[in-house]
Amino acid sequence: MVRCKTRKRLVREGSLPPRLRAANQEWALDFANDTVESERAIRVLTLVEAIAVAGSALNADSFGSLDVKEHMVM
């Protein structure tokens, strides 16, 4: 007879994160990869601010960390 160990479950203790009350308190970012017709690969960075979703940005250019920071300040 083979014994199976029970899985350990993650238990989170502590308080809830603070509520967002103003713009620029929380950002979400995502990278999307695709290939265009000429077989060139592109990578798109999507930035969305949690409260003012209208202030999102898409960047399909070559970018570094300073460029990402610049878009987040906009």
OpenMM code with the backbone's topology and positions (N, CA, C; nanometers):
from openmm import Vec3, app, unit

residues = "MET VAL ARG CYS LYS THR ARG LYS ARG LEU VAL ARG GLU GLY SER LEU PRO PRO ARG LEU ARG ALA ALA ASN GLN GLU TRP ALA LEU ASP PHE ALA ASN ASP THR VAL GLU SER GLU ARG ALA ILE ARG VAL LEU THR LEU VAL GLU ALA ILE ALA VAL ALA GLY SER ALA LEU ASN ALA ASP SER PHE GLY SER LEU ASP VAL LYS GLU HIS MET VAL MET".split()
positions = [
    Vec3(0.0841, -0.1177, 0.0000),
    Vec3(0.0000, 0.0000, 0.0000),
    Vec3(0.0891, 0.1246, 0.0000),
    Vec3(0.0575, 0.2187, -0.0902),
    Vec3(0.1338, 0.3423, -0.1028),
    Vec3(0.0616, 0.4526, -0.0274),
    Vec3(0.1372, 0.5203, 0.0573),
    Vec3(0.0785, 0.6320, 0.1329),
    Vec3(0.1028, 0.7630, 0.0602),
    Vec3(0.0014, 0.8442, 0.0530),
    Vec3(0.0126, 0.9768, -0.0068),
    Vec3(0.0138, 1.0810, 0.1039),
    Vec3(0.1102, 1.1701, 0.0988),
    Vec3(0.1149, 1.2774, 0.1968),
    Vec3(0.0075, 1.3803, 0.1647),
    Vec3(-0.0518, 1.4354, 0.2681),
    Vec3(-0.1499, 1.5413, 0.2455),
    Vec3(-0.0759, 1.6695, 0.2084),
    Vec3(-0.1356, 1.7484, 0.1231),
    Vec3(-0.0729, 1.8722, 0.0776),
    Vec3(-0.0796, 1.9786, 0.1845),
    Vec3(0.0269, 2.0547, 0.1964),
    Vec3(0.0278, 2.1662, 0.2889),
    Vec3(-0.0473, 2.2826, 0.2251),
    Vec3(-0.1262, 2.3509, 0.3038),
    Vec3(-0.2040, 2.4647, 0.2565),
    Vec3(-0.1434, 2.5934, 0.3095),
    Vec3(-0.1424, 2.6968, 0.2261),
    Vec3(-0.0907, 2.8256, 0.2661),
    Vec3(-0.1913, 2.8940, 0.3575),
    Vec3(-0.1453, 2.9377, 0.4717),
    Vec3(-0.2306, 3.0091, 0.5660),
    Vec3(-0.1740, 3.1497, 0.5791),
    Vec3(-0.2543, 3.2473, 0.5436),
    Vec3(-0.2102, 3.3868, 0.5541),
    Vec3(-0.2713, 3.4490, 0.6785),
    Vec3(-0.1856, 3.5069, 0.7577),
    Vec3(-0.2315, 3.5730, 0.8789),
    Vec3(-0.1951, 3.7192, 0.8711),
    Vec3(-0.2716, 3.8012, 0.9344),
    Vec3(-0.2411, 3.9437, 0.9366),
    Vec3(-0.3609, 4.0254, 0.8920),
    Vec3(-0.3377, 4.1532, 0.8779),
    Vec3(-0.4460, 4.2437, 0.8428),
    Vec3(-0.4599, 4.2544, 0.6909),
    Vec3(-0.5704, 4.3120, 0.6488),
    Vec3(-0.5951, 4.3348, 0.5068),
    Vec3(-0.5096, 4.4514, 0.4582),
    Vec3(-0.4762, 4.4546, 0.3306),
    Vec3(-0.3997, 4.5680, 0.2780),
    Vec3(-0.4827, 4.6961, 0.2880),
    Vec3(-0.4172, 4.8111, 0.2987),
    Vec3(-0.4926, 4.9366, 0.3103),
    Vec3(-0.5715, 4.9653, 0.1831),
    Vec3(-0.6851, 5.0332, 0.2002),
    Vec3(-0.7686, 5.0697, 0.0853),
    Vec3(-0.7018, 5.1803, 0.0058),
    Vec3(-0.7181, 5.1748, -0.1244),
    Vec3(-0.6623, 5.2779, -0.2120),
    Vec3(-0.7530, 5.3998, -0.2078),
    Vec3(-0.6944, 5.5151, -0.1849),
    Vec3(-0.7740, 5.6373, -0.1712),
    Vec3(-0.7388, 5.7444, -0.2745),
    Vec3(-0.6261, 5.7311, -0.3417),
    Vec3(-0.5850, 5.8329, -0.4389),
    Vec3(-0.5124, 5.7657, -0.5552),
    Vec3(-0.4931, 5.8421, -0.6601),
    Vec3(-0.4226, 5.7911, -0.7781),
    Vec3(-0.2763, 5.7628, -0.7448),
    Vec3(-0.2136, 5.6773, -0.8248),
    Vec3(-0.0721, 5.6405, -0.8145),
    Vec3(-0.0365, 5.5638, -0.6876),
    Vec3(-0.1306, 5.4962, -0.6275),
    Vec3(-0.1003, 5.4135, -0.5109),
    Vec3(-0.0771, 5.2680, -0.5501),
    Vec3(-0.1364, 5.2237, -0.6607),
    Vec3(-0.1176, 5.0853, -0.7053),
    Vec3(-0.1250, 5.0797, -0.8575),
    Vec3(-0.0289, 5.0087, -0.9161),
    Vec3(-0.0222, 4.9907, -1.0601),
    Vec3(-0.0222, 4.8418, -1.0935),
    Vec3(-0.0780, 4.8088, -1.2083),
    Vec3(-0.0712, 4.6726, -1.2605),
    Vec3(0.0011, 4.6807, -1.3949),
    Vec3(0.0905, 4.5858, -1.4203),
    Vec3(0.1590, 4.5847, -1.5489),
    Vec3(0.1601, 4.4442, -1.6055),
    Vec3(0.1656, 4.4378, -1.7382),
    Vec3(0.1621, 4.3093, -1.8063),
    Vec3(0.2402, 4.3228, -1.9366),
    Vec3(0.3104, 4.2177, -1.9738),
    Vec3(0.3800, 4.2123, -2.1017),
    Vec3(0.3044, 4.1180, -2.1942),
    Vec3(0.2863, 4.1590, -2.3190),
    Vec3(0.2244, 4.0737, -2.4202),
    Vec3(0.3253, 4.0560, -2.5336),
    Vec3(0.3487, 3.9327, -2.5728),
    Vec3(0.4414, 3.9013, -2.6816),
    Vec3(0.3624, 3.8585, -2.8046),
    Vec3(0.4072, 3.9023, -2.9208),
    Vec3(0.3404, 3.8634, -3.0443),
    Vec3(0.4418, 3.8712, -3.1580),
    Vec3(0.4040, 3.8185, -3.2738),
    Vec3(0.4868, 3.8241, -3.3930),
    Vec3(0.4054, 3.8898, -3.5033),
    Vec3(0.4639, 3.9899, -3.5681),
    Vec3(0.3945, 4.0584, -3.6759),
    Vec3(0.4110, 3.9803, -3.8060),
    Vec3(0.3471, 4.0267, -3.9126),
    Vec3(0.3469, 3.9541, -4.0401),
    Vec3(0.4871, 3.9322, -4.0954),
    Vec3(0.5772, 4.0260, -4.0712),
    Vec3(0.7146, 4.0130, -4.1205),
    Vec3(0.7988, 3.9206, -4.0313),
    Vec3(0.7359, 3.8496, -3.9416),
    Vec3(0.7976, 3.7546, -3.8495),
    Vec3(0.8880, 3.8217, -3.7461),
    Vec3(0.8695, 3.9499, -3.7269),
    Vec3(0.9443, 4.0217, -3.6238),
    Vec3(0.8667, 4.0123, -3.4926),
    Vec3(0.9365, 3.9780, -3.3875),
    Vec3(0.8714, 3.9658, -3.2566),
    Vec3(0.8565, 4.1034, -3.1936),
    Vec3(0.7405, 4.1275, -3.1342),
    Vec3(0.7177, 4.2520, -3.0609),
    Vec3(0.6757, 4.2177, -2.9194),
    Vec3(0.7012, 4.3091, -2.8307),
    Vec3(0.6631, 4.2930, -2.6902),
    Vec3(0.5980, 4.4233, -2.6468),
    Vec3(0.4765, 4.4143, -2.5950),
    Vec3(0.4004, 4.5331, -2.5563),
    Vec3(0.3874, 4.5352, -2.4050),
    Vec3(0.4202, 4.6492, -2.3457),
    Vec3(0.4036, 4.6695, -2.2024),
    Vec3(0.2734, 4.7428, -2.1790),
    Vec3(0.1874, 4.6880, -2.0934),
    Vec3(0.0613, 4.7508, -2.0584),
    Vec3(0.0679, 4.7944, -1.9129),
    Vec3(0.0444, 4.9224, -1.8879),
    Vec3(0.0401, 4.9766, -1.7526),
    Vec3(-0.1005, 5.0263, -1.7245),
    Vec3(-0.1562, 4.9869, -1.6105),
    Vec3(-0.2888, 5.0325, -1.5714),
    Vec3(-0.2821, 5.0772, -1.4269),
    Vec3(-0.3262, 5.1995, -1.4006),
    Vec3(-0.3330, 5.2512, -1.2653),
    Vec3(-0.4629, 5.2025, -1.2037),
    Vec3(-0.4610, 5.1571, -1.0805),
    Vec3(-0.5743, 5.0882, -1.0198),
    Vec3(-0.6977, 5.1757, -1.0037),
    Vec3(-0.6835, 5.3029, -0.9763),
    Vec3(-0.8006, 5.3883, -0.9534),
    Vec3(-0.8439, 5.4588, -1.0820),
    Vec3(-0.7527, 5.5251, -1.1493),
    Vec3(-0.7846, 5.5991, -1.2722),
    Vec3(-0.7462, 5.5129, -1.3918),
    Vec3(-0.8306, 5.4188, -1.4276),
    Vec3(-0.7996, 5.3252, -1.5354),
    Vec3(-0.7820, 5.3981, -1.6678),
    Vec3(-0.8391, 5.5157, -1.6824),
    Vec3(-0.8262, 5.5919, -1.8059),
    Vec3(-0.6829, 5.6361, -1.8298),
    Vec3(-0.5979, 5.6350, -1.7294),
    Vec3(-0.4603, 5.6786, -1.7441),
    Vec3(-0.3652, 5.5665, -1.7801),
    Vec3(-0.4114, 5.4675, -1.8547),
    Vec3(-0.3257, 5.3547, -1.8897),
    Vec3(-0.2377, 5.3905, -2.0093),
    Vec3(-0.1312, 5.3115, -2.0301),
    Vec3(-0.0377, 5.3371, -2.1396),
    Vec3(0.0007, 5.2050, -2.2043),
    Vec3(0.0205, 5.2098, -2.3358),
    Vec3(0.0724, 5.0959, -2.4106),
    Vec3(0.2011, 5.1407, -2.4774),
    Vec3(0.3023, 5.0570, -2.4696),
    Vec3(0.4312, 5.0909, -2.5296),
    Vec3(0.4821, 4.9687, -2.6043),
    Vec3(0.4975, 4.9811, -2.7359),
    Vec3(0.5461, 4.8690, -2.8164),
    Vec3(0.6848, 4.8979, -2.8709),
    Vec3(0.7582, 4.9830, -2.8035),
    Vec3(0.8919, 5.0216, -2.8465),
    Vec3(0.9945, 4.9511, -2.7595),
    Vec3(1.1202, 4.9698, -2.7918),
    Vec3(1.2273, 4.9207, -2.7064),
    Vec3(1.2337, 5.0113, -2.5842),
    Vec3(1.2356, 4.9533, -2.4646),
    Vec3(1.2308, 5.0358, -2.3451),
    Vec3(1.3106, 4.9726, -2.2321),
    Vec3(1.3577, 5.0584, -2.1468),
    Vec3(1.4298, 5.0160, -2.0275),
    Vec3(1.3528, 5.0573, -1.9033),
    Vec3(1.4134, 5.0376, -1.7892),
    Vec3(1.3438, 5.0651, -1.6638),
    Vec3(1.3114, 5.2139, -1.6480),
    Vec3(1.3980, 5.3015, -1.6963),
    Vec3(1.3694, 5.4450, -1.6853),
    Vec3(1.2511, 5.4846, -1.7724),
    Vec3(1.2355, 5.4190, -1.8883),
    Vec3(1.1203, 5.4460, -1.9750),
    Vec3(0.9908, 5.4026, -1.9078),
    Vec3(0.9931, 5.2873, -1.8392),
    Vec3(0.8740, 5.2396, -1.7687),
    Vec3(0.8377, 5.3390, -1.6593),
    Vec3(0.9377, 5.3860, -1.5862),
    Vec3(0.9128, 5.4829, -1.4787),
    Vec3(0.8532, 5.6112, -1.5353),
    Vec3(0.9007, 5.6547, -1.6512),
    Vec3(0.8486, 5.7754, -1.7145),
    Vec3(0.7004, 5.7600, -1.7485),
    Vec3(0.6602, 5.6441, -1.7993),
    Vec3(0.5192, 5.6213, -1.8335),
    Vec3(0.4327, 5.6147, -1.7086),
    Vec3(0.4873, 5.5684, -1.5983),
    Vec3(0.4091, 5.5593, -1.4752),
    Vec3(0.3835, 5.6972, -1.4163),
    Vec3(0.4707, 5.7932, -1.4429),
    Vec3(0.4538, 5.9280, -1.3902),
    Vec3(0.3486, 6.0037, -1.4671),
    Vec3(0.3266, 5.9688, -1.5937),
    Vec3(0.2290, 6.0394, -1.6787),
    Vec3(0.0925, 6.0420, -1.6186),
] * unit.nanometer
topology = app.Topology()
chain = topology.addChain("A")
for resn in residues:
    res = topology.addResidue(resn, chain)
    for name in ("N", "CA", "C"):
        topology.addAtom(name, app.Element.getBySymbol(name[0]), res)
